[in-house]
Amino acid sequence: MRLNRDRRKILREAEKSLSIVYSAIEGVCDEESEAFDNLPEGLQESERGEKMEEAVSNLEDAKEYVDEARDAIQNAIDSIEEAMK
């Protein structure tokens, strides 16, 4: 049983780490989105603006992937706990 507790502890730590990663990505994404929004319309439509929009889109994707990983880890913890009953 101790081994299961140790594994769950490791998974909970991984979940916390992913929350930190999510927050970092979210902060950068918000800043990049705000920077794009503050560009004059002409620059928003330029190659630079398109690249900024692409970066925001990629960061949104990254947030989604991190969130999915957190959910998967929580599901694994739940499964381990169920197996112990």
C-alpha positions in Angstrom: 0.0 0.0 0.0 2.9 2.4 0.7 3.9 2.0 -2.9 0.5 3.2 -4.1 0.7 6.2 -1.7 4.2 7.1 -3.1 2.9 6.9 -6.7 -0.1 9.1 -5.9 2.2 11.6 -4.2 4.4 11.8 -7.3 1.3 12.2 -9.5 -0.1 15.0 -7.3 3.3 16.8 -7.5 3.2 16.4 -11.3 -0.3 17.8 -11.3 0.9 20.8 -9.2 3.8 21.4 -11.6 1.5 21.4 -14.6 -0.7 24.0 -12.8 2.4 26.2 -12.6 3.2 25.6 -16.2 -0.4 26.4 -17.2 -0.3 29.7 -15.3 3.0 30.7 -17.0 1.6 29.9 -20.4 -1.6 31.7 -19.6 0.3 34.8 -18.5 2.4 35.0 -21.7 -0.6 34.3 -23.8 -2.5 37.1 -22.2 0.4 39.5 -22.6 0.9 38.6 -26.3 -2.8 38.9 -27.0 -2.9 42.3 -25.3 0.2 43.4 -27.3 -1.5 42.4 -30.5 -4.7 44.2 -29.6 -2.7 47.4 -28.9 -1.1 47.3 -32.4 -2.5 49.7 -34.9 -4.8 48.0 -37.3 -2.3 48.3 -40.2 0.3 46.4 -38.1 -2.2 43.8 -37.0 -2.7 42.9 -40.6 1.0 42.8 -41.3 3.3 39.7 -41.2 4.3 40.7 -37.7 0.7 40.8 -36.6 -0.1 37.5 -38.2 2.9 35.9 -36.4 1.7 37.4 -33.1 -1.8 35.9 -33.7 -0.2 32.6 -34.6 1.8 32.7 -31.3 -1.4 33.3 -29.3 -3.1 30.5 -31.0 -0.2 28.1 -30.3 -0.2 29.2 -26.7 -4.0 28.6 -26.4 -3.3 25.1 -27.8 -0.5 24.6 -25.2 -2.9 25.6 -22.4 -5.4 23.1 -23.6 -2.8 20.3 -23.7 -1.6 21.1 -20.2 -5.2 21.1 -19.0 -5.8 17.7 -20.6 -2.6 16.3 -19.0 -3.8 17.6 -15.6 -7.2 15.9 -16.1 -5.5 12.6 -17.2 -3.3 12.7 -14.1 -6.3 13.2 -11.8 -8.1 10.3 -13.5 -5.0 8.1 -12.9 -5.0 9.1 -9.2 -8.7 8.3 -9.0 -8.2 4.9 -10.7 -5.3 4.0 -8.3 -7.5 5.0 -5.3 -10.4 2.9 -6.7 -8.1 -0.1 -7.1 -7.1 0.1 -3.5 -10.8 -0.2 -2.2 
